[in-house]
């Protein structure tokens, strides 16, 4: 069964007649000069961010804000542009159950199916759809029988106007996640044209909103963005977007259509105020409202609901997930000086995760030694132990670099002094020689091999790293030259927790291949 660019636009039109909507009565616009108001609250790329982090986000704070807005406004739509799944340890542990039920409590109207909704298999997705009291939207993803996973659109009638909201899921899902092979994905632009025509002419919607998990910046050639939709499709009054985690300060206006997105992880709630007269928008205002612990109150009902999960998660952190045959030594920050079994395990583990969970063809992985912070003890190992080794919420990114840029990457590595946090740890696919003077400085790298072969400057390499380095952190600015970037939305820490569970027990530090980084000269650490 073909999964990409499936020719089902005609089928969409048919299915819309029987399966796509949650509508109320017939057209509701009133031909008079009364001015009506609609507030649209929206989030995106939640990724399991149940609790506040660094003073931002948290479902209890978000819930309180939503209640406050509803108490002051008669007409409110609450929307999310996708990727509820794949994120924090608590959410992952309970397969996003607390997140979805929290969305039920907040009375979300609709959530778009994001690419990460397809990470954990069709069975779990079906359970999540049934669990939700909101609509999961996607007009361009259908089952083998032509039916939608849940709905293509919803219709909401308010006094004086009718709103149609339809969903789109990026075709990047086919390469950045693992959707069931029975599912069909249609072209985003053609689907959008079909939906606008249907909602306007058949369902008599006055206001049409695209709730898209698309992204506003091109990740790779051929990626259809929300900007591409706005350029190609007329009749959309507002695009509420997700996927690229864009921290917008103001809307992007493209071809007369405003595009808005509310950053990531519930750090903000996009708040859009529309004024509507005779079924037309005559006033528009949008602001991203920061969700902050220092300025907002928590919803006590939500806090109480979530406590059941957070308490269970705390107990889970101390459960044994495996054993080691001996300590994975850290010493005096040795991952900043040379190859260490601890660094080998981390890099091999994230490669395993990206290949197994995201079907990514990774050539090699690299992480900064400074991101590894402690030894892994001998004997029983808990999730808390791994969280101590890897305390940062660094997300895994897949980058694609030209071979010529990979050569520049290793040239840069040669300039990193021993002892610096930027000193690399690499996966087993990599080997190179690093030569330093006696102080561990003035280095150079030679004899670099990827999978046993010299770097081909004309080839393309898929590299796995953390978000900090992907953004140029620790001097790795060459990573910003990536021509195809994918955020797995899984932390390095959580990937290693999953990896450790599948390793043969007890895990022997000596089982990890050495000879990845051969240090000549430099600071002696034996």
NORJOCOR-V179008 format. One line per field, one symbol per residue. ss: DSSP state (H for helix, E for strand, L for the rest). A space follows every 10 residues. Layout:
ss->???
This chain:
ss->LLLLLLLLHH HHHHHHLLLL LLLLLLLLEL LLLLEEEEEE EEELLLLLLL LLELLELLHH HHHHHHHHHH HHLLLEEEEE LLLLLLLLHH HHHLLLHHHH HHHHHHLLLE EELLHHHHLL LHHHHHHHHH HLLLEEELLL EELLLLLELL ELEEEEEELE EEEEEEEEEL LLHHHHLLLL LLLEELLHHH HHHHHHHHHH HHLLLLEEEE EEELLLLLLL LLLLLHHHHH HHLLLLLEEE EELLLLELLL LEEELLEEEE LELLLLLEEE EEEEEEELLE EEEEEEEEEE LELLLLLLLH HHHHHHHHHH HHHHHHHLLE EEEELLLELL LLLHHHLLLL HHHHHHHHHH HHHHHHHHLL LLLEEEEEHH HLLLLELLEE EEHHHHHHHL LLLLEEEEEE EEHHHHHHHH HHHHHLLLLL LLLEEELLLE EEEEEELLLL LLLEEEEEEE LLELLLLLLE EEEEEEHHHH LLHHHLHHHH HLLLLEEEEE EHHHHHHHHH HHLLLLELHH HLLLLLEEEE ELLLLL
